[in-house]
Amino acid sequence: MLDLADRDGVPNPGEQKNQQMELIKKRMSRVKHKIAVISGKGGVGKSLVTVNLAMGLAVNSKERRVAILDADLTGPCVPKMMGLKGKRLDVGPMGIAPVKGPEGVDVVSMDFLLPTDDSPVIWRGPLKMGAIRQFLGEVAWGPLDFLLVDLPPGTGDESLSILQLLPEMDGVIIVTIPSEVSQAVVKKAVTFARKMDVPVFGIIENMAGLVCPHCGETIEVFSEGGGARVAKEMAVELLGSIPIDPRISMDSDEGTPFILRHSDSPAAKSFIKIIEKIEKKVKHE
């Protein structure tokens, strides 16, 4: 924390917060594109989508600088998916240094601050908001082309804080699966983003059918076409559908982004098409 005090030597929370806001403005002014990845509910693969989008954006241009802010404070899993478990954040003269991941993608996560894997984060709203401000303002992000923010499920403290602190957010991407339950809560996520005046880039439908490895036929594990239906109802674009591939789960457990290891798979090709759409959207802003 910044060491600000009033005339009596007692820390002044108001001055401290104002200083943090100035730091956030300064740090984020060096980030070209800021995109939040959100979902209406948990278990839809939001973090997996964030990691693979970041990897794809980095691979598409070796000169491109990409970073991930894992803003799911109570359930951080980006480090595990990127093979960064056990890493720790260091503090230098410029601030907190992000952890360097595959393809040079920088990562900041609460997981890097927890003493053990089973240590819970039992925080109320004000502490969560304070941590978000520190991650945005006190991390030495440096100049970035893309900052992807992996938000927790729902529309709670972390999501609200990020969208309030970054009014210049390029847009949000909403992740869903084809089930009717997921579709229902996706509508809330779209409405949330619109109420915050943040553009909705579109919806990504994850787990969109299982391709049989023997015959090549697609098995609809959930209801077919759910992502397209909710996208049409909410008047947003369906960015793409990611089919189920058992190797995605295995790669995530092993800490290797799927898009890097299985670039020729149908799922990876779907990610690549989605990334191309995102690149076009930010290019034409």
N, C-alpha and C positions, 0 to 999 in steps of 0.2 A: 504494500500500500504506500501511497505517497505520504510524506511526512509534513502535513500542513497543520498549522496551529494558529489560534487567535492570540491576542495580546497577553493573555494570562498563561500562555503555554499549553492550553488545553486544545486537543485536536478539534478542528472545526469541520463537521461533516459537510456543511454547505459549500465551503471553499474547496474541500476535497473533491466533491462531486463536480463542481464547475471546472476544476483542473482536469479531471478525467474526461469531461465532455470536450474540452479543448484538445486533449491528446487524441481522442477518438476521431475528431474532425481532421486533425493533422495526419494521423496514420491512414485513415480511410481515403484521404484525398489522393493517395498514391496507388490506390487500387482501381483499375479501369472498370472492371465488371464484378458486381456483387450479386450472387444468386443464392436464394434460400431454397432448401429442399425440405418439404413438409409433408405430413400425412394426417388424415383425420383420425387414424387409429394405429395401434402398434401391430407388429408382426407382418407388415406388408413389404419389407425389404428396403426401407427408405435409406438406411445407412449403406447398404450394399449398392444401391443406385448412386448415391453420392460418391462413394469411393471409385466406382467404375467410370462415372462421368469425369471425375477429376483426372483419372489415369488416361482416359481417351483424349481429353483436352491437352494434356501434357505431351502425349505421344504424337499428336497431330502436328506439333511445332516444337522442335527442340529448344527454340529460343523463348518459348512461352513460359512464364512463371505462374504456377498454379498452387493454391493452398486450400486447405480444409480447416474450418473451425468446427470442431465437434461440440456443438452447443447443447447436446443432450447430457446435462450435468449429472443426472441420477442414473443414467444407463448408458454410459459411453462405450461404444464398441468399434469405432473407427480404427483405433490402434491395433486391435486384434486382427482386423481384416487386412491390415497393411503390413503385418509382421513387425509391429513396433511395440509389442507388449514388453514391459520392463524398462522402457526408456523414460527419461526424466527431463523436465524443462530446466534449462540453465538460464541464469541471469547474467547479462553482460552490461557494458556501458550504455548500450542503446536500448536496453530493456530486456524483456523475456525473449529468449531465442526459441523459435519453433523447432520441432523435431523434424529432421529430413527423412522423407519416406521414398518409396520407389519412384523412379522417373523424376527425382528432384522435387516432388510435391511436399510442401511444408505442412505440418500438422500440429494443431494445438488442441488438447483435450484434457478434461478433468482427470482422465485415467492416468495421465502422466504425473499427477499429484497425489494419488491415493497410495497409502503404504502397502496395502495388500489387495489381491483380487476380490476378496469378499468384504472389503471396507465399504459400507454404504455412505451415501451423501444424504444426510437428514437435515435438509435446509428448508426454511420458509422463504417466501417470495423475496423479501429485501436482500437476503444473502445471495440468492440466485442472481438477482439483478446486479448486485455489486460485482459478482464474479464475471458476468457477461461484460460489464463495462471495463473490467481489468483486461479481459482477453482481447477486447477490441482496441483499447487505448494503450496498454502497457506492453503488448507484444511487439517486437521489432519485425513487423511484417515485411517492411521494405517495399519496393515497387512490385506490384503484382498485376498480371493480366486478368486472372480470375481468382476470386475468393468464393468458394462454395461453403455455405453454412448448413450443417446437418442439424436440423431442429428436432426436438422430441415430439412424439405424437401429440395431437390435439392442438389447442389454442391457448395454452397456459402461459406462465410467467416468462419462460425463456423466449418463446415465439413472439410474445408481445414486446418484450424488451428489445430484441433484435430489430424488429420492424419499426419500432419507435426511435431507436438510436441511429438507424441507417435509413433516413427518409429518401436517400438517393438510390435505394436498392433497384437494380435493373429489373428484377422480377422474381417470382417464385415458381417452383416446379412441384406439382402435387403427385405423390405416388399412391397408387391404389392396387388392389387385386380384383379379379372379376366377380367376387362374391357380392351379393346384394347388401349385406351388412356394411362392407367396406364402401360401396357406392354411396350409401346413405350419409356416411360421415364425411365423405369427400366433398359433398355439397357444402357442408359447414366450413371446410377449409377454404374453399373457393370464396364463399361469402366473407369469411374472416379477412382474407387478403384484400378483397375489394373494399371492405370497410376501412382498412388501413391505407387505402389508396396505393397499393402496390400492384403492378401489372402481373397477371397470371400468364406465364409462358405457355403452360399447358399441363396435361395430365400424362403420366407414364403408367401404363398398366403392366404390373409385374406378375409373374406366375401365370402367364396367359397361355395355358395349355402345355401338355407334356408331349414332346416329340419322341415317338417310340424309336429306340436305337436299332431295332431289327427291321421294321417295315417302313419307317419314316412317316407313318400316319400320326396326326396330332390328336391326343386324348384331352378332351375338355374336362379338367379336374374340377373347375368351378363353372359357373354359368358362362356361356359363350357371349362375347361382345359387350361385356359389362362396362369396360372402359370407354368404348365408343358411345354407348348410350348416355352415360353420365356426362361425357364431354359435350354431347349434343344438347342435353337438357340445360347445362350451365353455360352454353355458348362459349366454350373454350376449345382449344386445339388438343387433339389426341396426338401427343408427340411420338408415341410408338408403344408397341407391346413387346415385353420380354418373355419368351417362353421359358418354362421350367427346364432346368438342366441340373441333374444331381451333382455335377462337378462344381457348380457355383457354391454350394454349401461346403463341399470338401475344400475348395480353394480358400474360402473365407476362414475356415477353421485353421488352415495351414498358414494363413497370413499372406497369401498371394492373390492380388486382384485378378479376377476371372478374365477380364478383357485382355490381360497381358499373356496369360498362359494358354488360352483357348480362343485366339483371335479369329479363327476360321469357323467357329461354331455359330449356329443360328442366333443364339442369345447375344453373343459378342457383336455380330453384324447388326442386330437391332440397336444395340447401344451406339454403334458407330453412326447409324442413320440419325438417331436422336441427337447426338453431338453435333452433327452437321447442321441440323435445324437450329440448335442453340447458337452456333456460330453465326448463322445467317441473321438470327434475331438481334444479336448484339451489334452486328455489323451495320444493320439498317436502322438502328435507333436514332 
